[in-house]
């Protein structure tokens, strides 16, 4: 699922966006790409909302990836160190293609069960 972020991802827009994607984040194994290619302004609340979205998706065994980061967004994410927590891609297409097509826990469980230590 690809979700476009607004041009201004500041407090009021970020909170509204978070409310809109809440159900998606809490679904089973959400795989979401946030398209930031049109986002020209982001404040700390916007960065915090991205982090909240990641936390919620991970709780449901999912992933959130970022695509199309503009220079300003890259700087905000770098300064807050939140950017280190996300996989980032130049395009939404490459981000969407990067998701695994298998269930991650099933493969790991089988591998660990068959491995002798």
C-alpha positions in Angstrom: 0.0 0.0 0.0 1.4 3.4 -1.0 0.2 6.5 0.9 1.2 10.0 -0.2 2.1 12.4 2.6 0.9 16.0 2.3 3.0 18.9 1.0 3.3 20.3 4.6 3.8 17.5 7.1 3.6 19.6 10.2 1.7 19.2 13.5 -2.0 19.5 12.3 -1.4 17.7 9.0 0.7 15.0 10.6 -1.9 14.2 13.3 -4.7 14.1 10.7 -2.6 11.8 8.4 -1.9 9.5 11.4 -5.7 9.2 12.1 -6.3 8.3 8.4 -3.7 5.5 8.3 -4.5 4.1 11.8 -6.6 1.3 10.5 -4.1 0.3 7.9 -1.3 0.3 10.4 -3.1 -2.0 12.7 -4.0 -4.6 10.0 -2.3 -7.9 9.9 1.3 -7.6 8.6 0.9 -4.2 7.0 3.3 -3.3 4.2 3.2 0.4 3.7 5.3 2.8 1.6 5.0 6.5 2.6 5.6 8.7 -0.5 7.3 11.9 0.6 8.1 13.1 -3.0 5.7 16.1 -2.6 6.5 16.9 1.0 8.3 20.2 1.2 8.1 21.0 4.9 8.2 18.6 7.9 8.5 19.6 11.6 9.4 17.4 14.6 5.8 16.4 15.0 5.8 15.1 11.5 9.0 13.1 12.1 7.4 11.8 15.3 4.3 10.7 13.5 6.4 8.7 11.1 8.1 7.0 14.0 4.7 6.2 15.6 3.5 4.7 12.3 6.6 2.5 12.2 6.0 1.3 15.8 2.4 0.5 15.2 3.2 -1.5 12.0 6.0 -3.4 13.7 3.6 -4.4 16.5 1.4 -6.1 13.8 4.5 -7.8 12.2 4.6 -5.2 9.4 6.9 -2.7 7.8 6.9 0.9 6.8 9.3 2.2 4.1 9.9 5.7 2.9 10.2 6.8 -0.7 11.0 10.0 -2.6 12.6 11.9 0.3 13.0 15.6 -0.6 16.2 17.4 0.7 14.4 19.1 3.6 12.7 15.8 4.7 16.1 14.0 4.5 17.7 16.7 6.7 14.9 16.5 9.4 15.1 12.7 9.5 18.9 12.8 9.7 18.9 15.4 12.5 16.4 13.5 14.5 18.1 10.2 13.7 14.7 8.8 12.9 15.8 8.2 9.3 18.1 5.4 10.5 15.1 3.3 11.5 13.5 3.3 8.0 14.5 1.7 4.7 14.4 4.5 2.2 14.1 4.4 -1.6 14.2 6.8 -4.5 10.8 5.7 -5.8 7.6 4.2 -4.5 8.0 1.4 -7.1 11.4 0.3 -5.8 10.1 0.5 -2.2 7.0 -1.6 -3.0 9.1 -4.2 -4.8 11.4 -4.6 -1.8 8.7 -6.1 0.4 9.1 -9.9 0.9 6.5 -12.0 -0.8 6.7 -14.6 2.0 5.7 -14.5 5.6 8.9 -13.6 7.5 8.3 -15.6 10.6 7.4 -18.9 8.9 10.7 -19.1 7.0 12.7 -18.1 10.0 10.9 -20.6 12.3 11.5 -23.4 9.8 15.1 -22.5 9.3 15.8 -22.4 13.1 13.9 -25.7 13.6 16.1 -27.5 11.0 19.4 -26.0 12.1 21.5 -27.8 14.7 23.6 -25.6 17.0 
